[in-house]
Every structure is written in C-alpha cells, then in structure tokens.
C-alpha cells in the first residue's frame, strides 16, 4: 500500500494483540472470512471480519477524532 505520511516515520505493528484505531481504515489482503455481528456500547451493533494475507496490511486513512459535547 503506497500511502504518504508527510515524512513521518511509520511504525509497523506486527505483534499479536496490536491494535489500530481510526475513523476509516483501508485493508489490503488475499482472503476474508464471513462478517460476525458484534454488540457495541449503548445498544449499537457492528461487524467484525477476519482478513488473511501474506501479509495482510491495514492503514489508517482518516484519523478518529473524539467529538466532545461541551
């Protein structure tokens, strides 16, 4: 995946349990498994999908910004 990061050093997470968080995440992979319905907070529902590759990669395309209610 060719994404520029404004000359910032990119840290690649490769250990089991490493997590990334973003508003939009782009994945590049070879295989996917069926999505599973998961329960989120406040009665909301979401989907979880397992992707596989040699290697599978993900990049944060849009940073998640917490919207406070001031």
N, CA and C of each residue as an Amber inpcrd file, in Angstrom:
protein
   210
   0.8560000  -1.1710000   0.0000000   0.0000000   0.0000000   0.0000000
   0.8960000   1.2260000   0.0000000   0.6750000   2.0740000  -0.9300000
   1.5150000   3.2530000  -1.0410000   0.7680000   4.4670000  -0.5200000
   0.9790000   4.7850000   0.7430000   0.3710000   5.9580000   1.3570000
   1.4750000   6.8290000   1.9060000   1.4100000   8.1210000   1.6300000
   2.4010000   9.0290000   2.1910000   1.9390000   9.4790000   3.5580000
   2.8910000   9.8220000   4.3940000   2.5780000  10.2040000   5.7640000
   3.3140000  11.4920000   6.1260000   3.4520000  12.4190000   5.1680000
   4.0890000  13.7210000   5.3910000   5.4550000  13.5890000   6.0610000
   6.3000000  12.7020000   5.5470000   7.6620000  12.4990000   6.0370000
   7.7440000  12.0470000   7.4830000   6.6740000  11.5200000   8.0460000
   6.7090000  10.9790000   9.3970000   7.1950000   9.5470000   9.3340000
   7.9200000   9.1230000  10.3520000   8.3470000   7.7340000  10.4130000
   7.1290000   6.8660000  10.6860000   6.9630000   5.8100000   9.9190000
   5.8130000   4.9250000  10.0660000   6.2160000   3.7380000  10.9230000
   5.4800000   3.5180000  12.0100000   5.7180000   2.3860000  12.8920000
   4.7790000   1.2610000  12.4830000   5.3270000   0.1000000  12.1760000
   4.5300000  -1.0430000  11.7390000   4.2940000  -1.9550000  12.9330000
   3.0190000  -2.1910000  13.2670000   2.6490000  -3.0790000  14.3670000
   2.5490000  -4.4980000  13.8200000   3.2750000  -5.4410000  14.4400000
   3.2960000  -6.7980000  13.9040000   3.1560000  -7.8730000  14.9730000
   2.8290000  -7.5030000  16.1970000   2.6940000  -8.4730000  17.2770000
   1.2180000  -8.8110000  17.4940000   0.9520000 -10.0320000  17.9400000
  -0.4240000 -10.4400000  18.2520000  -0.9980000  -9.4990000  19.3040000
  -2.2050000  -9.0230000  19.0860000  -2.8580000  -8.1270000  20.0390000
  -2.6420000  -6.6500000  19.7530000  -1.7460000  -6.2930000  18.8170000
  -1.5610000  -4.8840000  18.4570000  -2.8530000  -4.3540000  17.8660000
  -3.1760000  -3.0950000  18.1550000  -4.4470000  -2.5110000  17.7240000
  -4.1870000  -1.1890000  17.0230000  -4.9960000  -0.9040000  15.9970000
  -5.0110000   0.4200000  15.3790000  -6.4260000   0.9450000  15.5030000
  -6.5790000   2.2580000  15.5090000  -7.9010000   2.8610000  15.6390000
  -7.9610000   4.0650000  14.7100000  -9.0190000   4.1460000  13.9240000
  -9.2120000   5.2660000  13.0250000 -10.6570000   5.3430000  12.5990000
 -11.0380000   6.4570000  12.0040000 -12.4040000   6.6000000  11.5110000
 -12.5990000   5.7710000  10.2410000 -11.5320000   5.7080000   9.4220000
 -11.5840000   4.8760000   8.2130000 -10.2470000   4.1640000   8.0840000
 -10.3120000   2.8370000   7.9380000  -9.1180000   2.0020000   7.8380000
  -9.2000000   1.2360000   6.5230000  -8.1250000   1.2850000   5.7490000
  -8.0640000   0.5940000   4.4670000  -7.2410000  -0.6710000   4.6530000
  -7.7920000  -1.8000000   4.1980000  -7.1030000  -3.0920000   4.3160000
  -6.7760000  -3.6360000   2.9410000  -5.6290000  -4.2880000   2.8680000
  -5.2310000  -4.9870000   1.6510000  -4.9340000  -6.4180000   2.0640000
  -5.6030000  -7.3820000   1.4220000  -5.4850000  -8.7660000   1.8660000
  -5.8420000  -9.7070000   0.7270000  -5.6000000 -10.9950000   0.9480000
  -5.8780000 -12.0030000  -0.0690000  -7.1790000 -12.7510000   0.1830000
  -7.5320000 -12.9990000   1.4470000  -8.7330000 -13.7690000   1.7760000
  -9.5070000 -13.0660000   2.8830000 -10.8170000 -13.2720000   2.9090000
 -11.6340000 -12.7580000   4.0040000 -12.5870000 -13.8490000   4.4620000
 -12.9870000 -13.7490000   5.7040000 -13.9730000 -14.6740000   6.2550000
 -15.2740000 -13.9180000   6.4560000 -16.3540000 -14.6450000   6.6820000
 -17.6610000 -14.0160000   6.8580000 -17.6590000 -13.0470000   8.0340000
 -18.4040000 -11.9720000   7.8860000 -18.5280000 -10.9890000   8.9510000
 -19.3790000 -11.5560000  10.0860000 -19.0560000 -11.1350000  11.3170000
 -19.7870000 -11.5760000  12.5050000 -20.3870000 -10.3470000  13.1690000
 -21.6660000 -10.4110000  13.5490000 -22.3260000  -9.3150000  14.2480000
 -21.8040000  -9.2410000  15.6820000 -21.3890000  -8.0410000  16.1130000
 -20.9020000  -7.8360000  17.4840000 -21.6950000  -6.7060000  18.1230000
 -21.8520000  -6.7560000  19.4310000 -22.5570000  -5.7160000  20.1660000
 -21.5610000  -4.6760000  20.6510000 -21.8580000  -3.4140000  20.3790000
 -21.0230000  -2.3060000  20.8110000 -21.6980000  -1.6230000  21.9940000
 -21.2550000  -0.4570000  22.3710000 -21.8250000   0.2430000  23.5140000
 -23.1800000   0.8530000  23.1930000 -24.0120000   1.0050000  24.1880000
 -25.2840000   1.7060000  24.0550000 -26.2750000   1.0440000  23.1260000
 -26.2320000  -0.2540000  22.9910000 -27.1790000  -0.9440000  22.1330000
 -26.8350000  -0.9010000  20.6600000 -25.7090000  -0.2840000  20.3050000
 -25.2890000  -0.2500000  18.9050000 -24.6950000  -1.5940000  18.5170000
 -24.7830000  -1.9030000  17.2370000 -24.2160000  -3.1370000  16.7170000
 -23.1650000  -2.7950000  15.6670000 -22.2590000  -3.7070000  15.4620000
 -21.2120000  -3.5250000  14.4640000 -20.8520000  -4.8650000  13.8540000
 -19.8690000  -4.8550000  12.9700000 -19.4110000  -6.0710000  12.3160000
 -17.9330000  -6.2790000  12.5890000 -17.5310000  -7.5480000  12.6580000
 -16.1210000  -7.8990000  12.7960000 -15.8120000  -8.8880000  11.6780000
 -14.7100000  -8.6640000  10.9820000 -14.3210000  -9.5240000   9.8680000
 -12.8460000  -9.8690000  10.0190000 -12.5180000 -11.1210000   9.7510000
 -11.1310000 -11.5830000   9.7610000 -10.6270000 -11.5470000   8.3270000
  -9.4630000 -10.9240000   8.1200000  -8.8320000 -10.9090000   6.8060000
  -7.4800000 -11.6000000   6.9220000  -7.0690000 -12.2680000   5.8530000
  -5.8030000 -13.0030000   5.8370000  -5.0110000 -12.6090000   4.6080000
  -3.7070000 -12.6520000   4.7080000  -2.8530000 -12.3420000   3.5690000
  -1.4370000 -12.7670000   3.8450000  -0.5920000 -12.5150000   2.8930000
   0.8230000 -12.8640000   3.0240000   1.6730000 -11.6320000   2.7660000
   1.6920000 -10.6220000   3.5530000   0.8870000 -10.3850000   4.7600000
  -0.3580000  -9.5840000   4.4440000  -1.3010000  -9.5650000   5.3800000
  -2.4400000  -8.6440000   5.3140000  -1.9540000  -7.3160000   5.8840000
  -2.3910000  -6.2010000   5.3180000  -1.9580000  -4.8850000   5.7810000
  -3.1670000  -3.9830000   5.9800000  -3.0460000  -3.0400000   6.9060000
  -4.0900000  -2.0420000   7.1410000  -3.4260000  -0.6930000   7.3830000
  -4.0470000   0.3540000   6.8750000  -3.5450000   1.7170000   7.0210000
  -4.6980000   2.6050000   7.4590000  -4.4620000   3.4780000   8.4260000
  -5.4790000   4.4510000   8.8380000  -5.5530000   5.5200000   7.7620000
  -6.7080000   5.6550000   7.1340000  -6.9150000   6.6360000   6.0780000
  -7.4710000   7.9410000   6.6370000  -8.2890000   7.8620000   7.6740000
  -8.8540000   9.0510000   8.3140000  -8.7560000   8.8680000   9.8250000
  -8.0990000   9.8040000  10.4890000  -7.8960000   9.7450000  11.9320000
  -9.2220000   9.9100000  12.6510000  -9.4120000   9.1220000  13.7100000
 -10.6160000   9.2330000  14.5310000 -10.4460000  10.3980000  15.4860000
 -11.3980000  11.3120000  15.4750000 -11.3680000  12.4670000  16.3860000
 -12.5840000  12.3580000  17.3040000 -12.3290000  12.3240000  18.5960000
 -13.4040000  12.2390000  19.5770000 -14.1640000  13.5540000  19.5760000
 -15.4720000  13.4940000  19.4290000 -16.3070000  14.6980000  19.4130000
 -16.9190000  14.8790000  20.7920000 -16.4020000  15.8320000  21.5350000
 -16.9270000  16.0800000  22.8880000 -18.1640000  16.9600000  22.8170000
 -18.9910000  16.8770000  23.8430000 -20.2130000  17.6780000  23.8910000
 -20.0550000  18.7610000  24.9460000 -19.3380000  19.8490000  24.5900000
 -19.1060000  20.9670000  25.5200000 -20.2720000  21.9180000  25.4610000
